[in-house]
Amino acid sequence: MKKDLRFLLADKLEPWELKLIHKSYDIVGDIAIIRVPEILKERRKIIAEAVMRINKHIKAVWRQTSPVLGDFRLRGLGFVLGERKTETSHREHGCIFKVDLEKCYFSPRLSYERMRIARQVQPGEVVLNMFAGVGCYSIAIARHSKPDKIFSIDTNPVAIQYMQQNIKLNKVEENVVPVRGDAKRVIEERLQNAADRVLMPLPEKAYEYLNYALLALKPTGGRAHYYDFEHAKKDEKPIEKIQSKVAEKLQMLGVNFQVVFGRIVRTTGPNWYQVVLDIQVKGPC
């Protein structure tokens, strides 16, 4: 019950207010990010105090003021309590990630997914991360598998700076190669037919960039980890909807492929889901 805000605030808010509260919140290093509906904005400090009381290591609490938006995947943040800082260091699975939450995308909710991918990578593989951010997937792979190289691409110059720091902090300089730029152009100019495995952890753009993921795979084929958002009603299955959409595009491109696994990574809103497909590409693309 430690992260259930409704439980923590049962004696602080009215019953109708509790119903509007988001039960969970994000903790990144020593910073907490809470989501407070506009109607309860004046209650934000009471909520932040409860978070800090139960999580003694938290030094700052920010309120998320907008969804993740833009090419850099940034969410608006409003200061609530503690130290007015947005830079922190987050630890997971033996890795450390330094990040500025106001300037770079980071989600602690993807911790399991990062390790799920890392455990699949075989010794000697060349991996291409099309949307690497501060390097979380890439560094997890480098620390927990034995890849040859991981090319980590991102357009956000601040994210690249933090990625470079994180590569050094985690001592994976020999394996992880940071690349600033748009993945389309980088692949076309430098990394065609280079990878055994391609990661596409940007649901907003993965479908648009799917052709380039295929272009990056070696002529003998390889695996792509494709992420997307999908809306699904109670009688619909989000994984099947995404699989159908992707299969239609791959078939149109004449790709020999098999979707070997799919899962709901997380819910992102009422009837909205983030889904991942592991796609095995067989032969030339």
N, C-alpha and C positions, 0 to 999 in steps of 0.2 A: 504493500500500500504506500510505500515511500514516495512514489512519484504521482500518486493520485491526488490531484489538487482538490477535488470535491471532498475527499476524506480529510485532508489537512485543514480545510476551511469550513468544516461543518458547523463550528461554533462561532464563526466570524461573519458569515454572510446569511442573508435571508434564503429560504428554500427556493424561491423563484430565481434568485441570483445564482445559486449553486447549479441549477439546471443549465444555465448559459455558459458556465465555465468549461473550458477545454480541460479534460482530465489530466492530460500529460503535458510535459514541457521538455525542451531540449537542454542537456547539459553538455557543454563543450569546454573541456579543461576546467577552469574555475569561473566560467561564465554560464549563466542560465538565461534561456530565451523563453519567455512566456507568451501565450496568445490570449489577449483579453478583448472581448467584444467592446465595441465603441460605447454601448449603453452602460458598461461597467468600468469605463475608463478611470473614473474617480476611485475605484477600488484597487487600482493596480499596485499601490504600495503595500496594502494589506496582503495581497497575493504574493508579492515579492518577499515580504517579511517571512511568510510561511515557508517559502522555498528555501530561503537562507537559514531559517531555524532548523530545518530537517537535513539540510546539506551544508555542513559546517565549513567545507572547503570553498564554497562559492563566495567570490569577491565582488561580483557585479551581476545585476539582473537587468535585462533589456526586454522590452516588449516588441514583438513583431508587429509592424504597422502596415505591411503589404505582403502579398505573396511573392515568391521568387519570380523575378522579372528580368528581361533583357538578355543580351548575348553573354553577359558575365554571370548570369544566374544569381543576382543579388536580391536580398529581401530588405525592406525598410526596417530600421530599428529605432526605437525611442527609449532613451535612458529612464530607468525607474529607481534603482537603489544600489548603493555600494560605491565602488570605484567606477569612474567614468572611463572605462577602457573597453576596447573591442578586440585587442590582440591577446591571444592565449596559446597555451600548448596543451594538446589533447593526446592522451595515451590510449592505445587499444592494441591488443594482440602483440605486445612486444614492440610496437612502433610508436614513434612520437611525431605529431604533426603540429607545427607552428602555423598559426593562421590568424588573419584579421577578419573577423566575421562581418565587418561593414564593407570590406573591399573584395572579399573572396567567398566563393561558395563552399560550404562544408555542412555535411549532415551526419551526425552520430548515428542516425537510424539506419545507415547503410553498412554498419560495422560487420554484421553477419554476411552480407552479400560480398563485401570485399574479401573476406576469408574464404567464402565458397568458391570464388573465382581463383584465388591464389592457390588453393589446393588442387586445382585442375591442371595447372601449368606443369608441363613435363620438362626435365632437364634439357638444356640446350635450345629451348624455344626462343624465337624472336617474337616479341609481343608489341603491338601497337595500340596505344591508348589515345583515341581520337579527341577526348574531352577530359584532360587529366586533372584540371584544377590545381590544387596544391600538392598533388602527387600521391593521394591516398591509396588508390588501387595499385599503382605502379610500385610503390614502396612496399606494400604488403606482399605483393608477388615476389619482389626481390628478396625480402627477408625470409619468406616461408617456402620458396621454391628455388630452383636453380636454373633460371632462364639465362640465355646468352645476353640479349639486350632487350630493353623495354624503351621504346620511343614514346615519350610523353608530351603530347601536343596540347597547347591551350592558347587562346587568343588574348587572355587577360594578362597584361604585363605584370601586375602586382601578384597574381597567382603564380606566374613563372618565377618571380623573385622568391616567394615563399617555398615553391617547389625546390628551387636550388638549395635553399637553407635546409629543407627537410631531407634532401638527398645526402647532405653532409652529416646532419644529425643522426641519420640512420645508417651511415657508412655503406651506402650502396652506389657510390660514384662509378664503380666499374660496370654496373649493370643498367642504371637508369639514365637516359639521355633526354634532358629537357629541350623542347622545341617550341618556340613561340611562333604562332601563326594559325591560319585557318586550316583545318585538317584537309579540306578539299585540295587546296593549293599545295600543301606540304606533301601529300601523297602523290599528286600528279607530278610534282617537280623532283621529289627525292626518294619516295618510298613505295613505288609501284612494285608489286610482286615480292615484297620484302618480309612479310610476316606469316607466322604460323597461326597466330591468334590476334583478333582485333576486338577491342573493347569499345562500346558505344554508350557510355553512361550519361548521356544527355537526352532524356526522353523527348524534349521539345524539338530536337533536330535529327534524331536517329533515322527516321524514315527518309528524310531528305538526303541524308548522307550515306544511305545504304549502298548505293552504287560505288562509292569511294572506298567503303570498307571491303567490298569485293575486289576492287582494284588493288588494294594493299596486300591481299592474301597471295601466297606463293602459287605458282601455276598448278602445283599438285593439290591445292585446296588447303583447308584449315578450318578453324572455328571462329565464329563471330558471336559475341555476347551483345544482344540487341535489347535496348530498353525503350519502353514507350508508355504513354498514359492511355487509359481506356475507360470510357463510361459504360457501365453495365447495370441494367435493372435486375431485380431479384430473380427473374427467370432467364437471365443471360449469364454467360461465362466469359469474363474478361480475357482470360488466357486464349480461349478459342477465337475470340473476336480479333485479337492482335495477330494470332497465328494465321488466320484467314487473310488478313490484310497484307501481311508480309509475304505469304506464300503466293498470292496473286502477283505481286511485284517481281518476285524471284522467278516465277514461271514465265512471266512476260520477258524477262531478261535472258531466259534460256539457261538458268543455273540449275545444276544437279545438286540438290541439297536435301537435308533431313533435319527437322526440328527435334533434337534429342532430349530437350528438357524445357519446361516452362514453369514459372512460379509467380505468384503475386508477391512483390517485394514489400509493398506497404499500401495502405489506403491513404489517399491524399485529399479526400473530401467525400461528401455524401454520394455514394455510387460511383466514385472515381478511384481508379487503381493504378499503381505503377507496376508494370509487368516486365519480366525479363524472359527472353527466349535464348537458349543456347542452340545455335544453328551450325550444323556441320556441312561445310561446302565440299563437294566431292569433284575434284578435277577442275579444268579450266573454267574461268568466269568470263 
